[in-house]
Amino acid sequence: MDLNNYVPVILFLLAATGLGILVVSLGFLFGPRKPDAAKLSSYECGFEPFEDARMRFDVRYYLVAILFILFDLETAFLVPWAVSLDSLSKGGSFYGLGIMFVFLVELILGYVYIWKKGALDWE
C-alpha cells in the first residue's frame, strides 16, 4: 500500500480543517458581542415562548412535516428519471415512460388519499 497516493487527500483534509478553524476563530474574535433579551431568548416560530418546553405539542405539525418530506423526496425522483429518459427508451421502447407513469399515478393516488383523509386540513 503506497501512502503517496493519499498525500493529496490528507493535504486537502488538513487545509479544510485549518480553514474551518480559522474562519470560526476570526468570527469569535472580531464578531460583535452585544447580548440583549431578544438574542438570548429561545426562538419558537417567531413568537415569545409562553409555556414550558415540555408542554403537549399538536401532532399536526409532525404530520405536515412528514408529508412534506415524503412528497418532496418523491418528486426528487423525477429529476434522475428525466435525465435518463432518453437511455431508458432506446429503440422505441416505452419502458421508462411506463415506469414513470406508474410512479406518478401512485404519487397522485397517495396525495388524493391524504387529502380525502383530511391530513391537509388545518382546523
NORNOR-V31700 format. One record per pair of residues at least 4 apart in sequence whose ideal C-beta (glycine too) atoms are under 7 Angstrom apart, sorted by sequence separation. I is the first residue (numbers start at 1). J is the second residue. D is the distance in Angstrom with one decimal. If there is no record, write none. Layout:
I_J_D ; I_J_D
This chain:
6_10_5.7 ; 7_11_6.2 ; 8_12_6.2 ; 9_13_6.4 ; 10_14_6.3 ; 11_15_6.2 ; 12_16_6.2 ; 13_17_6.2 ; 14_18_6.1 ; 15_19_6.1 ; 16_20_6.3 ; 17_21_6.4 ; 18_22_6.1 ; 19_23_6.3 ; 20_24_6.4 ; 21_25_6.0 ; 22_26_6.3 ; 23_27_6.4 ; 24_28_6.3 ; 25_29_6.1 ; 26_30_5.8 ; 27_31_4.9 ; 35_39_5.5 ; 37_41_6.1 ; 51_55_4.7 ; 57_61_6.7 ; 59_63_6.1 ; 60_64_6.2 ; 61_65_6.4 ; 62_66_6.2 ; 63_67_6.3 ; 64_68_6.2 ; 65_69_6.5 ; 66_70_6.2 ; 67_71_6.3 ; 68_72_5.8 ; 69_73_6.2 ; 70_74_6.4 ; 71_75_6.3 ; 72_76_6.5 ; 77_81_6.3 ; 78_82_6.0 ; 79_83_6.5 ; 80_84_6.1 ; 81_85_6.3 ; 84_88_5.7 ; 85_89_6.2 ; 89_93_5.3 ; 94_98_5.3 ; 95_99_6.4 ; 96_100_6.5 ; 97_101_6.2 ; 98_102_6.6 ; 99_103_6.5 ; 100_104_6.1 ; 101_105_6.3 ; 102_106_6.5 ; 103_107_6.3 ; 104_108_6.2 ; 105_109_6.2 ; 106_110_6.3 ; 107_111_6.5 ; 108_112_6.3 ; 109_113_6.2 ; 110_114_6.6 ; 111_115_6.2 ; 112_116_6.2 ; 113_117_6.3 ; 35_40_5.6 ; 44_49_5.1 ; 89_94_6.4 ; 114_119_4.2 ; 115_120_5.6 ; 89_95_6.8 ; 114_120_6.4 ; 42_49_5.5 ; 88_95_5.9 ; 89_96_4.9 ; 88_96_2.6 ; 89_97_6.3 ; 85_96_5.2 ; 81_100_5.2 ; 77_103_7.0 ; 74_107_5.4 ; 67_114_6.3 ; 67_119_6.4 ; 63_119_5.8 ; 60_122_6.7
